[in-house]
Amino acid sequence: MLPAAADHPITRGISDFDLLTEQYWVLADDYVDVLATTTLPARDFDAWTRPVVSPAIWTRQWGKGRIFVATPGHSVDILQNTNVKTIIERGLLWASR
């Protein structure tokens, strides 16, 4: 979790945690509020030469609407992770108010 996300209702009380899942390469812009990132390491056989940090959990305001995105969840076992499950539940509640 990013320090700025410590008090966000979606991530409050959740510390950094390890998760082995498929990495998504995502783009972000200045209108998203990134709550957590993932880091894809550079391995000897990869085309990239340094670790790639991508947003993994973020929110965005769109007019009066709220958008919540969480990229972890490629398989059921990931969704059963307590932290991921909590983040998704809180994110859905936050977005729907």
Buried (B, 14 or more C-beta within 10 A) or exposed (E): BBEEBEEBEBBEEBEEEEEEBEBEEBEBEEEBBBBBBBEBEEEEEEEEEEEBEBBBBBBBEEEEEBBBBBBBBEEEEBEEBEBBEBBBEBBEEBBEE
